[in-house]
């Protein structure tokens, strides 16, 4: 992450032939200039006219500006959108990080088959110049150590506990996968996780049945991998959700109760 520091002006005694003024004795001496806060136009990124209309139709349910602000995505960051699907979040993140940032849009064969033409349309003609597609099958992710400022897992953490080898989705080695994410993140880097609530105490197998997960399972896995729970947002809560229903139910899709968790790699 780019950080802006105050500019310090030092006047050398030998070079100038005089002593540096003492602020306590000279009322004209100026106080140090505070570091400027980073102002991020999340609403502008979401409102970018280049975004597809189909994406805009999802905004009210996904609240991307609020979510990305909570995760702390900023200009100049290098971000991995893990299991990026059709690239809904990838595109918005690309606008947030800007030309000085970079986004890796991860996918694999199973996800490509699931999203269909959306993935190809997203990246054709290099329309997102700061986005690089990263293909890696389950258990084959290899990241450059300490190269990332943030990782996003949107509606996909539950898939780590789903296995369908005959359909191109072999079982994950979850500890090894999370260790790779931790290795790829810079110290202090963020992992932002969004997923569908399962009932409290539900087993991890709900990731492959109703495609939900108990956030307690996520927190335990992440903390066991060495991450620190850094915050939780209720921006995507829906108390009317029925946790017994599969998230792909046409009457429920896009309206599930979702948790938003922010984890940090220790400095």
GISULVEN-V30715 format. One record per residue. N is the residue number from 1. OMEGA is omega in whole degrees, -180 to 180 (999 if undefined). NEAR is the number of other C-alpha atoms within 10 Angstrom. Layout:
# GISULVEN-V30715
n: {N & N}
omega: {OMEGA & OMEGA}
near: {NEAR & NEAR}
This chain:
# GISULVEN-V30715
n: {1 & 2 & 3 & 4 & 5 & 6 & 7 & 8 & 9 & 10 & 11 & 12 & 13 & 14 & 15 & 16 & 17 & 18 & 19 & 20 & 21 & 22 & 23 & 24 & 25 & 26 & 27 & 28 & 29 & 30 & 31 & 32 & 33 & 34 & 35 & 36 & 37 & 38 & 39 & 40 & 41 & 42 & 43 & 44 & 45 & 46 & 47 & 48 & 49 & 50 & 51 & 52 & 53 & 54 & 55 & 56 & 57 & 58 & 59 & 60 & 61 & 62 & 63 & 64 & 65 & 66 & 67 & 68 & 69 & 70 & 71 & 72 & 73 & 74 & 75 & 76 & 77 & 78 & 79 & 80 & 81 & 82 & 83 & 84 & 85 & 86 & 87 & 88 & 89 & 90 & 91 & 92 & 93 & 94 & 95 & 96 & 97 & 98 & 99 & 100 & 101 & 102 & 103 & 104 & 105 & 106 & 107 & 108 & 109 & 110 & 111 & 112 & 113 & 114 & 115 & 116 & 117 & 118 & 119 & 120 & 121 & 122 & 123 & 124 & 125 & 126 & 127 & 128 & 129 & 130 & 131 & 132 & 133 & 134 & 135 & 136 & 137 & 138 & 139 & 140 & 141 & 142 & 143 & 144 & 145 & 146 & 147 & 148 & 149 & 150 & 151 & 152 & 153 & 154 & 155 & 156 & 157 & 158 & 159 & 160 & 161 & 162 & 163 & 164 & 165 & 166 & 167 & 168 & 169 & 170 & 171 & 172 & 173 & 174 & 175 & 176 & 177 & 178 & 179 & 180 & 181 & 182 & 183 & 184 & 185 & 186 & 187 & 188 & 189 & 190 & 191 & 192 & 193 & 194 & 195 & 196 & 197 & 198 & 199 & 200 & 201 & 202 & 203 & 204 & 205 & 206 & 207 & 208 & 209 & 210 & 211 & 212 & 213 & 214 & 215 & 216 & 217 & 218 & 219 & 220 & 221 & 222 & 223 & 224 & 225 & 226 & 227 & 228 & 229 & 230 & 231 & 232 & 233 & 234 & 235 & 236 & 237 & 238 & 239 & 240 & 241 & 242 & 243 & 244 & 245 & 246 & 247 & 248 & 249 & 250 & 251 & 252 & 253 & 254 & 255 & 256 & 257 & 258 & 259 & 260 & 261 & 262 & 263 & 264 & 265 & 266 & 267}
omega: {178 & 180 & 180 & -178 & 176 & 179 & -179 & 180 & -177 & 179 & -177 & -180 & -178 & -177 & -173 & 179 & 178 & -178 & 175 & -179 & 175 & -179 & -179 & -177 & -176 & -176 & -180 & -180 & -177 & 176 & 178 & 180 & -180 & 178 & -180 & 178 & 178 & 179 & -176 & -179 & 180 & -180 & 178 & 178 & 179 & -179 & -179 & -176 & 179 & -179 & 178 & -180 & 180 & 177 & -178 & -180 & -179 & -171 & -177 & -179 & -174 & 178 & -173 & -180 & -180 & -178 & -178 & 174 & 178 & 179 & 178 & 177 & -174 & 177 & 178 & -179 & 169 & -171 & 173 & 173 & -174 & -175 & -170 & 177 & 179 & 176 & 180 & -179 & -179 & -176 & -180 & 178 & 179 & 179 & -180 & -176 & 174 & -175 & 179 & 179 & -178 & 179 & 172 & 178 & -178 & 171 & 173 & -173 & -180 & 179 & 179 & 178 & -178 & -174 & 176 & -173 & -176 & -178 & -179 & -180 & -178 & -170 & -178 & 178 & 178 & -177 & 175 & -170 & -180 & 179 & 177 & 179 & 179 & 180 & 178 & 178 & -180 & 178 & 180 & -180 & 178 & -176 & 173 & -177 & 175 & -179 & -173 & 173 & -176 & 174 & 176 & 169 & -176 & 177 & -176 & -178 & 180 & -180 & 177 & -178 & 178 & 179 & 175 & -175 & -179 & 180 & 178 & 179 & 179 & -179 & 179 & 164 & -171 & 179 & -180 & 179 & -179 & 176 & 178 & 176 & -179 & 179 & -177 & -179 & 171 & 173 & -177 & -179 & -172 & 166 & 177 & -176 & 173 & 175 & -179 & 177 & 162 & 180 & 178 & 180 & 179 & -179 & 180 & -179 & 177 & 176 & -180 & 180 & 178 & 179 & 175 & 177 & 174 & -179 & 178 & 178 & 179 & -179 & 180 & -179 & -178 & 179 & 177 & 179 & 176 & 178 & 179 & 174 & -170 & 179 & 178 & -179 & 177 & -173 & -178 & 180 & 174 & -176 & 180 & -178 & 176 & -174 & -180 & -176 & 178 & -174 & -180 & 175 & -177 & -180 & -175 & -172 & -178 & -177 & -178 & 172 & -174 & 175 & -179 & -176 & 176 & 177 & -179 & 171 & -179 & 178 & 999}
near: {17 & 12 & 9 & 11 & 11 & 10 & 10 & 8 & 7 & 7 & 13 & 11 & 10 & 8 & 7 & 9 & 9 & 10 & 10 & 12 & 12 & 10 & 11 & 8 & 8 & 9 & 9 & 10 & 12 & 8 & 7 & 10 & 10 & 10 & 11 & 10 & 9 & 11 & 8 & 15 & 15 & 21 & 14 & 13 & 21 & 22 & 14 & 14 & 10 & 11 & 16 & 13 & 9 & 10 & 16 & 16 & 10 & 13 & 14 & 9 & 13 & 19 & 13 & 21 & 19 & 15 & 21 & 18 & 15 & 17 & 23 & 15 & 24 & 25 & 22 & 18 & 23 & 25 & 28 & 30 & 25 & 20 & 23 & 26 & 25 & 23 & 22 & 22 & 20 & 24 & 26 & 23 & 31 & 24 & 23 & 25 & 22 & 18 & 14 & 11 & 21 & 23 & 27 & 21 & 24 & 21 & 22 & 17 & 14 & 14 & 18 & 18 & 11 & 12 & 14 & 12 & 11 & 15 & 21 & 13 & 13 & 18 & 17 & 9 & 9 & 10 & 12 & 16 & 13 & 19 & 22 & 15 & 15 & 17 & 15 & 15 & 15 & 17 & 14 & 11 & 14 & 12 & 15 & 11 & 13 & 14 & 16 & 25 & 25 & 28 & 25 & 26 & 18 & 20 & 20 & 21 & 23 & 27 & 20 & 19 & 19 & 19 & 16 & 10 & 9 & 7 & 9 & 14 & 18 & 15 & 15 & 16 & 12 & 16 & 13 & 13 & 18 & 17 & 15 & 19 & 25 & 26 & 18 & 21 & 25 & 21 & 16 & 16 & 22 & 27 & 26 & 24 & 22 & 22 & 24 & 29 & 24 & 27 & 15 & 12 & 11 & 17 & 14 & 20 & 17 & 21 & 22 & 17 & 13 & 18 & 25 & 31 & 31 & 21 & 25 & 13 & 15 & 17 & 17 & 12 & 15 & 22 & 14 & 13 & 19 & 15 & 23 & 18 & 17 & 14 & 13 & 15 & 16 & 12 & 16 & 20 & 16 & 14 & 10 & 9 & 17 & 15 & 21 & 12 & 15 & 18 & 22 & 12 & 10 & 9 & 8 & 14 & 11 & 15 & 17 & 24 & 22 & 25 & 22 & 23 & 22 & 21 & 24 & 23 & 24 & 13 & 7}
